[in-house]
Amino acid sequence: MEKWANVFFFLCFLGWNFLPSANAAIKQYQFDIQVKNVSRLCHAKPIVTVNGMFPGPTVYVREGDRVLINVTNHAKYNMSIHWHGLKQFRNGWADGPAYITQCPIQTGRSYTYDFNVTGQRGTLWWHAHIFWLRATVYGAIVIMPKQGTGFPFPQPALEYNLVLGEWWNDDVEEVVKQGNKLGLPPQTSDAHTINGKPGPLFPCSEKHTYVAEVEQGKTYLLRIINAALNDELFFAIAGHNLTVVEIDAVYTKPFTTEAILIAPGQTTNVLVRANNVPNRYFMAARPFMDAPVTVDNKTATAILQYKGVSNTIIPSLPTLPASNDTSFALSYNAKLRSLNTPQFPANVPLKVDRHLFYTIGLGINPCPNCQNGTKLTASLNNITFVMPQIGLLQAHYFNLKGVFTTDFPDNPPTPFNYTGAPLTANLRTTQTSQPRLSKIAFNSTVELVLQDTNLLTVESHPFHLHGYNFFVVGTGIGNFDPKKDPAKYNLIDPPERNTVGVPTGGWTAIRFRADNPGVWFMHCHLELHTGWGLKTAFVVENGKGTDQTVLPPPKDLPAC
């Protein structure tokens, strides 16, 4: 009851007057996109927010609920919201990526996202899915299990949401425009944040530190979300271990660790037992980057404070892995396993109908309008995604011609030594006049191998697939070997998630069943790379049954 009392207070504070219901219900939220000054560092400018909050409001629902969220755009930018990790069965109209499943919500207009929460429980999140606006437009989604269904781990005394992010002192969109003019990456963020606050390690931020209060001897659930635009992050708490129990809203076999690694787009639930000497302890997050590029090493901090301890005590910092600690990253990810019980099975596809192999590359293309005469690009199978001018799902549903093609190649056009000696940018990426998508038969099983390459440089890439969870059946360093590596796959209890990190100079293999018809985006969740074209989409065909086809679009679907 203590937990729900806190939830009730939070919802009343936001102007909502319902408790999470005992049975499936309709949950309604109002999201007002506003520009507001919520200064966190020195000389900060107003930012785009939801309901004037940074981070935005938490969406609390229960498995089985129907959710209606009316979004009204008062900002000068067009807007769309993605409900990251929600499967949106047959209902891509509520998925949110601009020009993929909808045209954006224009200034002064509204759109109601109407969707059901089916077969999912745990921690997900929502964020803007247009330009770089998710730098400030994001928040948590907490899905409680069905009434009478508990957690498959000890019931915590209380829960805390910890949303990790980045902060720019300047208008993020203007920063990006400046970078695009030069054909170079925009300037990095000025700080990392925990629940919108950087902590006392940054100038002008003494009052901007998030504090979570605990009582000695009690166990707490931390719902951790990486909403950062471009950084994988290590997270740890001084003097306390973390027990991982869930990733991307899927329960895992519990294991204890001193720190976690979490990529942009991922969520991780951990249990923390307040079993140390009552004191104040820093929670800290800082980037992981093992590629030969500039490392952004800014550390965000929050405080875990035992009840009754004075606020004047200076907390101690945790020992985080080194920013280039590849061995920790690989060993941590290797520990992640699906729970795979009768109640929460891991239904891994054992037979594969379609094998896909996508190479991840960076390149340099001519750009007459750029100050340097060139621009950085990114590609899958040497193809840089071209954004359409109309929603791809609309074009698919209404059979509009000339919007996209379905000839995206299953394999790279030219095989090469993908992770060998550094390659030049002579392999320029290909841009076409229309997006090239891949058509997938309904209910077919797909294996996709994502292969990092040394085009310009090797780098880790967190890939997110909309509309689906998938099983991470294998991963490795170097070039994927189709003859030897599949023999090492975990087909028993691999981690199930919606966002996976492709290791630097390595590969990752995922499997999923294409049982959700529609047009579904897949992209690197580093906003820098997404903007450069590191993305594609799948057209999953309708099945034969009426319950296997895309639902009709809502009447208030935004127009282009």
C-alpha positions, 0 to 999 in steps of 0.5 A: 500500500505504501507504493500505491500511496506514493503513486496516488500522490504523484498522479494527483500532483499532475492533475489525474485523479485515478488509481491504478485499477484492480481490473483492466480499465481505460487510462487517459492522459493529456500531454501538452507540448510546451516550451518552458525554462527549467534551467539546470546548468549555467545560461540554459535556454527554455526547452520543449517539455510535456506538461512543463515537466522535465522529464515528462510525466510517468504513464502508469498503467496495468497489463490489459489496460486501454490507454488514450493519450491526447497530445496537443502541440503548443511548440514551434516544432512538429511533434510525434511521440513513440511509446518505446517497447509497446508492441502495438498489435496491428496498430502502428498508427499509435507507434509514433515515429514521424513519417513512418507510422504517422505524419507529425502533429503540427503546431496548434494541432492534437492527436490521440494515441489510442492503444492497448497494453497486451501481454506486457508488464514492466518498465518501458518509456516514451519519447519524441520521435522526430529530429533531436527533440527527445533530448527533453521530451521523454518519460517513463512508462510503468506497466503493473502486472494484472491484478493478483499477479505478483513479481517473480522476485521479492516484493520491494518496499518502494519503487523509484524511476531513474531516467538517465539523460543528456542536457544541452545549454543551447537549443538542441535543434539549433545545435544540430542545424549548425553541425549539419551545415558543417557536415560534422557531428554537432557539439556534445551535450553539456551534461548527463542527468538523472531524472533531469538533474546533473548532480553537484559535479557540474557548475551552477547545479548545487540545487539540482540533484535528485535524492531517493530516500531509503530505510535500512533493511528494506529492499527497493526496485529501481526502474532505470531508463537510458533516455540519453541521445548518444551514450551507452552508460554505466550505472552504479551506487556507492556501497550497494550491489544491484540485482538485475531482474528485468530488461526492456519489460521482460523478466530475467534470471536474477544476478547481482552486479556492482554496475550495469551497462544500459544503452540508449533506448534500453530499460533495466530494473534492479533490486537494491537492498539498503543494507549498508551503514546509514549514510548518503551514497552517490548513484552515478552514470557515465558513458561507455565508449570503447571505440577510437573516438572522442570520449564524453566522460561527464558523470551525472550523480544522484543521491541514495540517502538513508532516512534520518541522515543529515543532508550536510554529509558529503556522499561517496562516489561509486567505482564505475568501470573505466569508460573503455572497459570492453571486458566488463561490457561483454561479461555483463551482457553475457549474464542476461538471460530470460526467466523462461518459466512456464508462466514467462516462457522464452518462445525462441524461434527454432526454425528460421524462414528468412535469414538477413545479414545487415552491415553497419557502416559510416561514410563520407558523401559529397555535400555541396551545401555543407561548409566542408563540401562533404557530410558524414553518413551512415548506412545498412548494407551500404544504403542510407535511409531516405526519409519520405514525405508521407507516413510509410504506414499510410502508403502501405495501408492505402496502397499508394504508389511511388512512396517506397520500394520493397527491394532492400537487400537481405545481404550487403551488395559487396562482401568484404573483411568487415572488421579488418584494417581501417577502411577508407570512405571510398565505399560511399553510401547509396542514397535513393529517391525513395526509402527501400524497405524489406517485405516480410511474410506474416508469421514468418520467423526471421533471423537478423545478424547485425554486423559492425564494420570498420568503415571509418571506425568501429563503434557500438550501435544500439538497435531498436526494432519497433512493434516487436520484442526479439531474442538475442541468440548470439553475439561476438567480436570480429566477423560473423561466421555463418558456418561456425557461430550459429552452433554457439547460439543460446536457443534456450533462455536468450535475453528478450528485448526491444533494443540491443547493443551491437558490440564495437567491431562485432556482431549480434544475431536476433530472432523474432516471429513476424506476427504483427502486420504493418510498417515497423521502423528499425534504427540505431538509437544513437540519435547522431547515427539515426540522423545520418541514415542508419535506419530502415523499416520492415513491411510485415504483410497481413495474415489471412484472418481478420485479426491478422490485418492492420487496423483502420487508421483513426479519424484524427490521424495527423495529415502531412 
